[in-house]
Amino acid sequence: LKYFTVVSSRIPHLSFEAGAMAKLERLELDFNALGWNRHGAAPIGIEHLSSLKKISVNILGGGARRSDRRAAYSALRNAIDMHRGCPTANIECRDKGRAGSSST
């Protein structure tokens, strides 16, 4: 598996164990930050994804407070910064939209 995407209308609770997804090169997370201050947590073990080259994160508002979006951004940035391989990271916060929905 080289590409893994998680799209959730809620805050995903992810954990990557040592040796898991050893060939993963790209990780994409797309979720709503609603309630992050109470229930949120950055993915655990991103540093174990030894082949990771790129991380894309879309933090969507969909009713989330600005403080929730900021806390999510900060937690994700800190988790990504722990990765020894220094993958390219793109973290975007959007005021509108919901994870798992599309617009035309």
C-alpha positions in Angstrom: 0.0 0.0 0.0 1.6 3.3 -1.1 -1.4 5.6 -0.8 -3.8 5.8 2.1 -6.8 8.2 2.4 -9.1 8.6 5.4 -12.2 10.7 4.9 -14.4 11.1 7.9 -17.2 13.4 9.0 -15.9 13.0 12.5 -12.5 13.2 14.1 -10.6 10.0 13.2 -8.6 8.3 15.8 -5.7 6.7 14.0 -2.7 4.8 15.2 0.2 3.5 13.1 2.3 0.8 14.7 6.0 0.2 14.1 6.4 -1.8 10.9 2.8 -1.1 9.7 2.4 0.2 6.2 6.1 0.1 5.6 5.7 1.1 1.9 3.3 4.0 2.5 4.4 7.1 0.6 1.4 9.3 0.7 -1.1 9.9 3.5 -4.3 12.0 3.1 -6.6 12.9 5.9 -9.9 14.7 5.4 -12.0 15.4 8.5 -14.3 17.8 10.4 -12.6 19.5 13.4 -15.9 19.9 15.3 -15.1 19.0 18.9 -11.4 18.7 18.5 -10.7 20.5 21.8 -12.6 17.8 23.7 -12.1 14.7 21.7 -9.4 15.3 19.2 -6.0 13.7 18.9 -3.4 13.7 16.1 -2.7 10.3 14.6 -0.3 8.4 16.8 2.8 6.8 15.2 3.2 8.9 12.0 6.9 8.6 12.7 6.6 4.8 12.1 5.7 5.4 8.4 9.3 5.1 7.3 8.6 5.6 3.5 6.2 8.5 3.9 7.0 11.3 1.5 3.8 13.4 1.5 1.0 14.2 3.9 -2.1 16.1 2.9 -4.6 17.2 5.5 -7.9 19.0 5.0 -9.4 20.2 8.3 -13.0 21.2 7.6 -15.1 23.7 9.6 -18.6 22.4 9.3 -19.7 23.9 12.6 -16.3 23.6 14.3 -15.0 26.6 16.3 -12.0 28.4 15.1 -10.2 27.2 18.3 -11.0 23.5 17.3 -9.4 24.1 13.8 -6.4 25.8 15.3 -5.9 23.0 17.9 -6.2 20.3 15.1 -3.7 22.2 12.9 -1.2 22.5 15.8 -1.5 18.9 16.9 -1.1 17.6 13.3 1.9 19.8 12.6 3.6 18.6 15.8 2.9 15.0 14.9 4.3 15.5 11.3 7.4 17.3 12.6 8.3 14.2 14.7 8.9 12.2 11.4 12.6 11.8 10.7 12.1 11.7 7.0 10.7 15.2 6.9 7.8 14.4 4.5 6.2 17.3 2.5 3.2 18.4 4.5 0.2 20.4 3.3 -2.3 21.2 6.0 -5.4 23.3 5.1 -8.1 24.6 7.3 -11.4 25.4 5.5 -14.2 27.3 7.1 -16.9 25.6 5.1 -17.5 22.1 3.9 -17.9 18.7 5.4 -15.7 15.7 5.1 -17.1 13.0 3.0 -19.2 15.4 1.0 -18.6 16.7 -2.5 -19.7 19.8 -4.3 -20.1 20.4 -8.0 
